[in-house]
Amino acid sequence: MDSVARLNAFMSRAPFHQWLGCHVTAHDPETGEVRVALPARMELRHSPTAETVHGGVISALVDLAAHAALNAVTGIGMPTIDLRTDYLRPAVAPLLAVARPRRVGRTLGIVDIEVLDHNGKLAALGRVVYRTAKE
């Protein structure tokens, strides 16, 4: 099984992830970069009349993409310790999250994420910290 298929299988175990419909589209083993796509769906919009995606959905995408990037390196699931999302512009789906591990240590992992909108414009930036220590 290649790394994209393995990451998608890992990510699809959670019912919430299944509901969101996110999927890994690419993984670069050299850089650790993982790309996660979020499809356009009415349920993800912030209101019935707006095309923009709800901010909570964008934060969830940030967390999922970051977790996938660290899982690609460590092979384990891990809890989120801290999550930050900076919204730069309203985002219209489909979205693409590009996650890059910055540090993968024995106890902590840090990942930076860019969220691109349907036009490929930067819509949000994220940073997530995870506890990577095995119990």
C-alpha positions in Angstrom: 0.0 0.0 0.0 1.5 3.4 -1.0 1.7 6.2 1.6 -1.3 8.1 0.2 -3.6 5.0 0.4 -2.3 4.3 3.9 -2.9 7.9 5.1 -6.4 7.8 3.6 -7.2 4.5 5.3 -5.9 5.9 8.6 -7.8 9.2 8.2 -11.1 7.5 7.2 -11.3 5.5 10.5 -13.0 8.4 12.3 -16.6 9.0 11.5 -16.1 12.8 11.6 -13.4 12.6 9.0 -15.7 10.4 6.8 -18.4 13.0 7.1 -16.1 15.9 6.2 -15.1 14.0 3.1 -11.4 15.0 3.3 -8.8 12.9 1.5 -5.1 12.9 1.0 -4.1 13.7 -2.5 -0.4 13.7 -2.2 2.5 12.9 0.1 6.2 13.7 -0.5 8.3 11.4 1.6 11.4 13.6 1.2 9.9 16.9 2.5 7.1 15.3 4.5 4.5 17.5 2.8 1.0 16.1 2.7 -1.9 17.6 0.7 -5.5 17.1 1.9 -8.5 18.1 -0.2 -11.9 19.2 1.2 -14.7 19.0 -1.3 -17.4 21.7 -1.8 -20.6 20.7 0.1 -23.5 22.9 1.2 -23.3 21.5 4.8 -19.8 23.0 5.2 -20.8 26.6 4.4 -21.1 29.2 7.2 -24.7 30.1 6.1 -27.3 28.9 3.6 -26.8 32.0 1.4 -23.0 32.2 1.5 -20.5 30.2 -0.6 -17.8 30.5 2.1 -16.7 27.6 4.3 -17.4 27.8 8.0 -14.3 28.7 10.0 -14.6 25.7 12.3 -14.5 23.4 9.2 -11.3 25.2 8.1 -9.8 24.6 11.5 -10.8 20.9 11.4 -9.1 20.7 8.0 -6.0 22.3 9.4 -5.9 19.7 12.2 -6.6 16.7 9.9 -3.9 17.7 7.4 -1.3 18.3 10.1 -2.1 15.0 11.8 -1.8 13.2 8.5 1.6 14.8 7.9 2.9 13.7 11.3 1.3 10.3 10.9 3.2 9.8 7.6 6.4 10.3 9.6 5.6 8.5 12.9 3.0 5.9 11.9 1.0 6.7 15.1 -2.1 8.6 16.1 -1.5 11.4 18.6 -3.4 14.0 20.5 -3.5 17.6 19.5 -2.0 19.9 22.2 -2.4 23.3 20.5 -4.0 24.5 17.3 -4.0 27.9 15.8 -5.7 29.0 12.6 -5.3 32.5 11.1 -8.0 33.3 8.6 -6.7 35.5 5.8 -9.7 35.7 3.5 -13.2 34.1 3.1 -12.6 30.7 1.6 -14.8 29.1 -1.1 -14.5 25.3 -1.4 -13.1 23.0 -2.6 -10.1 23.7 -0.4 -6.6 22.2 -0.3 -4.5 22.0 2.9 -0.8 21.8 2.4 0.8 20.5 5.6 4.6 20.5 6.3 6.2 19.1 9.4 8.5 21.6 11.1 9.7 19.4 14.0 9.1 15.8 14.8 10.6 15.1 18.2 10.3 12.3 20.8 7.6 14.3 22.7 6.3 17.0 20.4 5.5 17.4 16.7 4.9 20.8 15.0 3.3 21.2 11.6 2.6 24.3 9.6 -0.4 24.4 7.2 -1.5 26.5 4.3 -5.2 26.4 3.2 -5.8 27.3 -0.4 -9.3 28.2 -1.7 -10.9 27.1 -5.0 -8.8 29.6 -6.9 -5.5 28.5 -5.3 -5.4 31.6 -3.2 -4.1 31.5 0.4 -7.1 31.6 2.6 -5.8 30.5 6.0 -2.6 29.6 7.9 -2.4 27.1 10.7 0.1 25.6 13.1 -0.6 22.5 15.1 1.3 21.0 18.0 0.9 17.3 18.9 2.1 15.0 21.6 4.3 12.4 19.8 5.4 10.5 22.9 4.4 6.9 22.7 2.7 5.7 25.9 
